[in-house]
Amino acid sequence: MRRARPSRTHSPARRILLRGLVLALLVSAGLYGYAWYRDWQLRDSCTGNAGEWNAELEQCTFRLPLPEQTAPDPTP
């Protein structure tokens, strides 16, 4: 005669703990993903608008074009 195997039901406290851990992991992954996306978006927007991304200062810088230098007009 075979003995019946006990069912593998988890206690309610264990289920709540597992759900909490999964939820915490999802929230932290979402926050990390949002921060990464926001940084990428700032850099992409900067370079897309003719700026240069300064990684050290974490800001966008724009350089003004130098004025064109023309030769003096030889006619009086």
C-alpha positions as CSV (number, residue, x, y, z in Angstrom):
1,M,0.0,0.0,0.0
2,R,1.4,3.4,-1.0
3,R,1.4,6.3,1.2
4,A,-0.4,9.5,0.1
5,R,2.0,12.3,-0.7
6,P,1.3,15.5,1.2
7,S,0.2,18.4,-1.0
8,R,2.6,21.1,-1.6
9,T,0.5,24.1,-0.7
10,H,2.3,27.0,0.6
11,S,1.2,28.8,3.7
12,P,-0.6,32.1,3.2
13,A,2.3,34.0,4.8
14,R,4.7,32.5,2.3
15,R,2.5,33.4,-0.6
16,I,2.2,37.0,0.6
17,L,6.0,37.2,1.0
18,L,6.6,35.9,-2.5
19,R,4.1,38.3,-4.0
20,G,5.7,41.2,-2.1
21,L,9.1,40.2,-3.4
22,V,7.9,39.9,-7.0
23,L,6.1,43.3,-6.7
24,A,9.2,44.9,-5.2
25,L,11.4,43.5,-8.0
26,L,9.0,44.8,-10.7
27,V,8.8,48.2,-9.2
28,S,12.6,48.5,-8.8
29,A,13.1,47.3,-12.4
30,G,10.5,49.8,-13.6
31,L,12.2,52.7,-11.8
32,Y,15.7,51.7,-13.0
33,G,14.3,51.4,-16.6
34,Y,12.7,54.8,-16.4
35,A,15.9,56.4,-15.1
36,W,17.9,54.8,-17.9
37,Y,15.4,55.9,-20.5
38,R,15.2,59.4,-19.2
39,D,19.0,59.8,-19.4
40,W,19.1,58.4,-22.9
41,Q,16.2,60.7,-24.0
42,L,18.1,63.8,-22.6
43,R,21.3,62.9,-24.5
44,D,19.4,62.1,-27.7
45,S,17.4,65.3,-27.6
46,C,20.6,67.3,-27.0
47,T,22.5,65.8,-29.9
48,G,19.4,65.9,-32.1
49,N,19.2,69.7,-31.6
50,A,22.8,70.3,-32.6
51,G,24.2,70.3,-29.1
52,E,27.0,68.4,-27.5
53,W,26.4,66.2,-24.4
54,N,28.9,66.9,-21.6
55,A,29.0,63.6,-19.7
56,E,31.1,65.1,-16.9
57,L,28.7,67.9,-16.2
58,E,25.7,65.8,-17.4
59,Q,24.3,68.8,-19.4
60,C,23.9,69.9,-23.0
61,T,26.1,72.6,-24.4
62,F,25.7,74.5,-27.6
63,R,28.5,76.2,-29.5
64,L,27.7,79.4,-31.4
65,P,29.0,79.4,-34.9
66,L,32.0,81.7,-35.5
67,P,31.1,84.7,-37.7
68,E,32.4,84.4,-41.2
69,Q,35.4,86.5,-41.9
70,T,35.3,88.3,-45.2
71,A,38.1,90.0,-47.0
72,P,38.0,93.8,-46.9
73,D,36.4,95.4,-50.0
74,P,39.2,96.7,-52.3
75,T,37.0,99.4,-53.9
76,P,36.9,102.8,-52.2
